[in-house]
Amino acid sequence: MAKKLIAANWKENPISEKDALRLFRAVASVRHGRAVDVAVCVPDIFLEAVARAYRGMRGRRAGLSIGAENVFWEEQGPFTGEIGPKTLAALGVRYVIVGHSERRRWMKETDAMINKKVKRSLKDGLTVILCVGEPLAIRKKGRRAAESFVKSQLKKDLQGVRKGSIIIAYEPIWAIGTGMAARPEDAAAMARCIKKAVPLAVGEGKSKVKVLYGGSVDGANARDYIQLKEIDGALVGGASLKAGEFKKIIKSA
Ligand code: PGA
């Protein structure tokens, strides 16, 4: 079976570098064996400290990687406040989350912007975790409507992308941070639909693109998703801020 990926998305947390390092070290101490990869995506401000801690963990880094939560589509130049993928890669960052629904909502990121971010990140050697997912009003119309919403996002976000290291995170908006996780059978059906919709060359190696489930995953329900053959792992927000909870999720993979 393909290796599962558990990705943490710390969002705008924690406040201090000290707390960030404490959390990172706790997560890194989990013996996760060979069956699972772990990616810890942290706010840019902590990337350097976390990367330094990571480099110091010689011998305990297997299966563990660092990720960023956002990226800009230009390498460098007059773009105040932005950070490009080359800069992230130079720090030792491997993954970048692109298109998270919170950025779509609060920063007004459009599919066209997301498409540019995906392309530039791939070009500069990052693995993209592209987030897609429908709002509640669409889910209420049924599975078909949700699938066609997500397919349309994928089409726009991946326009012109023929190959590259991409992972899709299916995150229904109504399930994020609400404690209202999607039903595992619905998540599995969406994962099948995504695998069909995304071209074979996109992803890692020759297998179909990896699909993670995200939205209120915790230590108690993680296994319900991760053990499904269609679902290749989880993108975890709130529960990734509690080391004990996140360790439980890693262990359930
Ligand atoms: P959540 O967030 O686990 O807190 O629901 C998931 C995400 O937004 O990536």
Boltz pocket constraint, residues with backbone or C-beta under 6 A from the ligand:
constraints:
  - pocket:
      binder: B
      contacts: [[A, 9], [A, 171], [A, 175], [A, 176], [A, 177], [A, 178], [A, 214], [A, 215], [A, 216], [A, 217], [A, 235], [A, 236], [A, 237], [A, 238], [A, 239]]
      max_distance: 6.0
